[in-house]
Amino acid sequence: MKRNAFTRRVILISSALAIAACLPGCGEKKTKVAFVTNGPSDFWVYAQAGIAKAEKELGDINAIYKVGESGKQRKIIDDLLVSGVQGVAFSPTQPKEQIDHIKGWAQKAKIMTVDSDAPGSERLLYIGTDNVAAGRECGRLVKEAMPDGGKIMVFVGIKDQLNAVERFAGLKEELEGSNVEVIDLRTDQISEEIARRNAQDTLVKYPDIAGMVGLWSYNAPQILAAVKDAGKLDQVKIVGFDEDPTTLKAIAAGEIYATVCQQPYEFGYQSIKMLHRLVVKGEKVEDMKDVPESRQIMIPTITVKKDEALAYLEKCNAWKAEMQ
């Protein structure tokens, strides 16, 4: 009898363990993928909310989020691949210099670019903005804000990053033949302190400056701070990029004319969905009917002016709250 009772207990315990192993989330090994940014900003926090949504919906992946500033991306991605990550979406900070890195990574995992592309590399595809078109939209806003024309200075983090190159090209293309003169493009290496100093120096060197344009998310807030300090809000029109909370509040207050918003939430969400298809489902890009021949999936921008600013800020705050 004792032996039978013991045997029954063993069978019951084994059955319970087998059932537990079959329950969702229990004993299940999730596939690891990663998303690596080009720096820290609220812009990427919104993308992180989209990543979290995709991870929850899919259920069978572990989506790792990393902030990867210029010069640090190589080590971050190398370490991720060593840890078993099978797919990476990242925003290249130096696309030309990173071509060889991408070639090496592509031998170990599925690699795609997001926000900024790396043409000529072995990345599988790109998800992000048509940055030339976004630059043109920025140019249209400048002409609206400055109907009488004048001199403008343009600011960005890294001059050679492809999204910066393309936005600046689109901006100049749109302004060609107008009465708006682009003085130069100033860079700050993703430093808000340098970004503000660049704006301050511009106001001193060009006292007749009529407009200032920020091509990355933190540029417009730093421009605004410099213009306010100089007491030139009535003189200098500001056009920004992306949905930094300070930018949106300033648009609502009439201190910044408008901003061209990408959709970082969608960047994060769609990137993880695509990595899941590539890694978990084993789909091939060339067989995907929803991927253009260019292998570039463009997510449209949204122009935000005074009347829409607070509503858009509320949406951004909701995304941010999801990550707290």
Phi, psi and omega in degrees: 000316181299319181295319180296319179297317179297317180299318180297321180296318179299317180296317180297316179296316180297320179295318180297319179294321180294318179295317180299322181294337181270348180291146179303130177084352182256123179066013184265127179271117183268145177285134182264129172230169184215157177230122185240124183275179176256009180160174180270135174186163176300329178310315183281336174296322177296321176296322180298324177296320177294323177299314181298322179296314180297318180300317180294317181295319185285316173080341185245016178230157172247107183266113183265130181252128180227139174271116185241096179285167180303133180090347182249349185297322184299312181294320180300312182289322175304312181296321179298317181293323177296326182283357177104008177294133185254355178204140182225132169249128181214159179258103185298132177273331179222077190304320181294316181288339185266002182302315180293324178298314181298322178300317179292317180296322184295342177281347183246338185203171175278123184242130175223156179255154180217142178076311176225136187265171176226078182301144178084358179265179180264023173294149185282321178195172180235136173238125180169208184266148165283094191289333175294314178297321179294323176296321177297318179298321177299319178297321178297322178293322177299316181294324176295315183289333184235068182298336179269359179078195181133182182271140176230153172245143181245143184230145178203166182284299183236117186298323186272352177293135192301321180296326176292315179302313184289320178296317180295320179297315179296321178299310181296322179299317181291326183274351181300131180083357178269180178265021175258128181252123176274117181287309185188175174242121181253140182244160184225002180056039178060041176242118180295327178297314179293323179301316179293319180296322177300318179293320179297315180297322179297317181296328178283314184288328181236078184298342179263013181303136183251342181205153178222134185237129176254123184267350174240163193302321185274351184295312183300315177300323179287323174299313181302315180300317180294318181294320177297314180300326181276355180067035185241028180300327181284339184265321190255120176273137184241131174235133184241185177229140175075181193245048174300136181306320179297320178298313182295319178296320180291326176295316179299328181274355180082015182268332173241138186291310183191172176217149176262111184263132168278190178233075184300328177302316179292326177304309181295313183298308184292327180295316180291322176301318181290318178299324178297317179297318183288316188270308185280313182276343178073022179289151176255138183304318183295342179262356182278115183289340181268005178252123181298161179301330179290345185061033176235116179261109185267128176256122187296152177273166178233126177271126181245120176246188188309312186290336183260352192298313185290323177295320179291324177298319179299320178296317180296319179297325177294319177298316182297320181298329180297335184261003181262000000 
